[in-house]
Amino acid sequence: MSDLVIDNGSSLARNTWVVDPNQEKRVDIQLAAYEEVCNSYHAIDDFRTKLLGILPIASLGLASFFAAAFTLHYFCLRYAALSAVII
């Protein structure tokens, strides 16, 4: 056990710090917990990156669907209008 004495010249300000023998064990536990938190964060970050990679493809497909639906609707309206004029 090592003692560290801090003295600033005053007899009232004399503190003794004792190093805890279980401190290394606590540090190992804290490092393991920190590593798990980091792994969890990286997993979430990886999932978000994949999701953002899929987003343009999905939005392109959705935009294509709406463009096709609009074109079909417009074609049907024009066809009905032309049919009414011809008949």
Contacts in CASP RR format, 6 or more apart in sequence:
PFRMAT RR
TARGET T0000
AUTHOR 0000-0000-0000
METHOD contacts of the structure
MODEL  1
MSDLVIDNGSSLARNTWVVDPNQEKRVDIQLAAYEEVCNSYHAIDDFRTK
LLGILPIASLGLASFFAAAFTLHYFCLRYAALSAVII
1 18 0 8 1.000
1 19 0 8 1.000
1 21 0 8 1.000
2 19 0 8 1.000
3 16 0 8 1.000
3 17 0 8 1.000
3 18 0 8 1.000
4 16 0 8 1.000
4 17 0 8 1.000
4 19 0 8 1.000
5 14 0 8 1.000
5 15 0 8 1.000
5 16 0 8 1.000
6 13 0 8 1.000
6 14 0 8 1.000
6 15 0 8 1.000
6 17 0 8 1.000
7 13 0 8 1.000
7 14 0 8 1.000
20 26 0 8 1.000
END
